[in-house]
Amino acid sequence: MYLVKAFFLDRDGVINIDHGYLSKPEQFDFNPGVFDACKLIKDAGYAIIIVTNQSGIARGYFSEQAFLQLNNWMLAQFAQKGINIDKVYYCPHHAKNGQGHYLLDCDCRKPKPGMLLKAKEAFDIDMANSVIVGDKVSDMEAGKSAGVRTGYLISSDYHEVQQLEGVTVTDSLLSAVRHVIGK
């Protein structure tokens, strides 16, 4: 059986500059090099799966519909550059600050691995040969819990990850991709 290799990407801080609780295209600034990085990922035969916590929904800062509209806009920006994002998984819950049915201690909110495990099932992903790129230690923990051996943390603080096996600190998605793919 052929297994798919994937790059699991956090959204805010990896795909785009994290301005905090984004809900509109005019708030969304792509990080430099993100399109080049994603093109390299696809050219190397990896799936691209975005896994993003979206507690702004749970907190009532914006609706789930607003998130989905922004998500569709983002995917269209990639498509215009010939890049197919295979899937976006998101967690709209928060265990402490959620409102209504979004107040939930779920399995999908990173650092729990639920979103990654859903992707594994849906795409038949070879987790051991896949990569996670995030900007928080919780991203790395989710990857490790899901069986992803290689993680890249976009950070300027080496000390926050020195205890995490298989995690490399990098300054951008493009740097991480070049390290993995060798281009």
Secondary structure in CASP SS format (residue, H / E / C, confidence):
PFRMAT SS
TARGET T0000
AUTHOR 0000-0000-0000
METHOD secondary structure of the structure
MODEL  1
M C 1.00
Y C 1.00
L C 1.00
V E 1.00
K C 1.00
A E 1.00
F E 1.00
F E 1.00
L E 1.00
D C 1.00
R C 1.00
D E 1.00
G C 1.00
V C 1.00
I C 1.00
N E 1.00
I C 1.00
D C 1.00
H C 1.00
G C 1.00
Y C 1.00
L C 1.00
S C 1.00
K C 1.00
P H 1.00
E H 1.00
Q H 1.00
F C 1.00
D C 1.00
F E 1.00
N C 1.00
P C 1.00
G C 1.00
V H 1.00
F H 1.00
D H 1.00
A H 1.00
C H 1.00
K H 1.00
L H 1.00
I H 1.00
K H 1.00
D H 1.00
A C 1.00
G C 1.00
Y C 1.00
A E 1.00
I E 1.00
I E 1.00
I E 1.00
V E 1.00
T E 1.00
N E 1.00
Q C 1.00
S H 1.00
G H 1.00
I H 1.00
A H 1.00
R C 1.00
G C 1.00
Y C 1.00
F C 1.00
S C 1.00
E H 1.00
Q H 1.00
A H 1.00
F H 1.00
L H 1.00
Q H 1.00
L H 1.00
N H 1.00
N H 1.00
W H 1.00
M H 1.00
L H 1.00
A H 1.00
Q H 1.00
F H 1.00
A H 1.00
Q H 1.00
K C 1.00
G C 1.00
I C 1.00
N C 1.00
I C 1.00
D C 1.00
K E 1.00
V E 1.00
Y E 1.00
Y E 1.00
C E 1.00
P C 1.00
H C 1.00
H E 1.00
A C 1.00
K C 1.00
N C 1.00
G C 1.00
Q C 1.00
G H 1.00
H H 1.00
Y H 1.00
L E 1.00
L C 1.00
D C 1.00
C C 1.00
D C 1.00
C C 1.00
R C 1.00
K C 1.00
P C 1.00
K C 1.00
P C 1.00
G H 1.00
M H 1.00
L H 1.00
L H 1.00
K H 1.00
A H 1.00
K H 1.00
E H 1.00
A H 1.00
F H 1.00
D C 1.00
I E 1.00
D C 1.00
M H 1.00
A H 1.00
N H 1.00
S C 1.00
V E 1.00
I E 1.00
V E 1.00
G E 1.00
D C 1.00
K C 1.00
V H 1.00
S H 1.00
D H 1.00
M H 1.00
E H 1.00
A H 1.00
G H 1.00
K H 1.00
S H 1.00
A C 1.00
G C 1.00
V C 1.00
R C 1.00
T E 1.00
G E 1.00
Y E 1.00
L E 1.00
I E 1.00
S C 1.00
S C 1.00
D C 1.00
Y H 1.00
H H 1.00
E H 1.00
V C 1.00
Q C 1.00
Q C 1.00
L C 1.00
E C 1.00
G C 1.00
V E 1.00
T E 1.00
V E 1.00
T E 1.00
D C 1.00
S C 1.00
L H 1.00
L H 1.00
S H 1.00
A H 1.00
V H 1.00
R H 1.00
H H 1.00
V H 1.00
I H 1.00
G C 1.00
K C 1.00
END
